[in-house]
């Protein structure tokens, strides 16, 4: 039982990171049907920026803010320079475009930070043992941060004017434009949300899972699977999907074979796309976001 | 319906694209060939990016520094030395491609690399077919087992495992668990360990595996804790070995932990942090050079290399840098003494004896293309984030 709980908890912590990345995929896809393959790179970039900021003497909270703000700017620039200029955006075009951005970001990170993995200083706190399950304080931080971010994003979409405007763009782009909502601004806003959530995932995960120039690939893929579990249109679905994927991976690694851990995400992806492409953690009649 | 189909298609394309980036291409290279005129060419295939980066980067630094030194001293027999380094991105196919390119396009006289065992396996048949001598910098004994043209400079796994079994006998450990790298570096370790342990009554009770780029080790450590062996062996390289070490401490496993010679660099200490304190590992003497007795035959060689490396790069070299020093220096000595004829080069290396290197004192022979025995490693621990010599293993 202790082992089961330990595995499940480790899975939740990893899954929370997937969930944060998944939120970013959803935020962008709902507004413009763009699948942003650079989502994982946002996380890697923010982790590396935070590590350098701490190394240059900034206190940890400031370093985290600097990292998140920088990545938000990168996300906005990416939207302005590569997404906005395209007249007729299709999902396929977006994949090709964002793959290019992802590759470019990786190259820049490799040049600037070199190839080695590094870990950010852990957030303050003591490791604890509950019911025989040993829990690192950073894992609690990851879960707490994910909860706060998820609630904040959902609140934003459901309770604020801007959030409602984004939902309107997602559901009825033409009607949204007719009532005066700017699609260009909506697209920028969605990239801002994706940049910030991705960056938060990056700094939260770095102390325990480490960051390197190419670490965005794996979590980007897992985050994408998490988002797919929510049909790519549901924030709640992406969060639940991320947590479920993390736990499933951890249990498979513990009870079946550790070598199968990374296969879990692919198997889940294929099964979901074949059986229930509208997402597992969504109601059948899809209300977006 | 159409919408769902489009979505399926898009999702599949996205997943494929994400996966494909992992296998992206890179590197371009030099021109032309030439045998007896022009520069002498040494080709190196290293794990500069990807999971083996903590090994490949210092190896590249070492090779570049040494090549500069050779050319500043007038080259090899009056001919300039040209060093061509390729990045295999820590992949097997990358290593095979790079080796083929170095041999066919650049027509190198001798091949160095790769940094890790998996990519070295991929290079071996290419060197054998082309009949070009190759010196791997990696550990697994199967890289050179029964080979004609391939040599290596990192200590064999069996050398490390013999030291671990010696340690187990000394400490009275009867059961061992193994948590190993699932790539080439960890291949065959469990079998070798079981074989070496059997005459001493030492048993391997569980074996867990991890991918070299894994980030969460809870599953493996839970199973190891469950097995309750007298001591546990983590067999990997940083960052994975460091993350595994952290998970080991996090799950409060009481049994002593032994790491392999894959952790011989500062990157491991930096990433493992406090969790490294108290581990035991058979490691190259480079890490504890300052603690070696003055009459140690390797001491002057190691100290000179360390001083050069620090002056050039402002940091301490790792044991992996040492493997590169050995490979390069053996190659240059062979090129100086035997010339560029592949057969003569090969024969020279195979008969090289008493070569005092960084990883140990090498004695190659037709049967042994790795040249090092178990005295090449000292038993080292970590205290307050620094390497400490436990046993210099010379007797």
Interface residues (C-beta under 8 A of the other chain):
Chain A: X3 X6 X7 X9 X10 X13 X14 X35 X37 X91 X92 X95 X96 X99 X102 X103 X106 X110 X114 X115 X116 X117 X118 X119 X127 X129 X134 X136 X208 X209 X210 X212 X213 X214 X215 X217 X218 X220 X221 X224 X225 X228 X232 X250 X253 X254 X257 X258 X259 X261 X262 X266 X269 X273 X277 X278
Chain B: X4 X6 X7 X8 X9 X10 X11 X12 X13 X14 X15 X17 X18 X19 X21 X22 X24 X48 X49 X50 X53 X54 X56 X57 X182 X208 X209 X210 X211 X213 X214 X215 X216 X218 X219 X220 X222 X223 X226 X238 X239 X243 X246 X250 X251 X252 X267 X270 X271
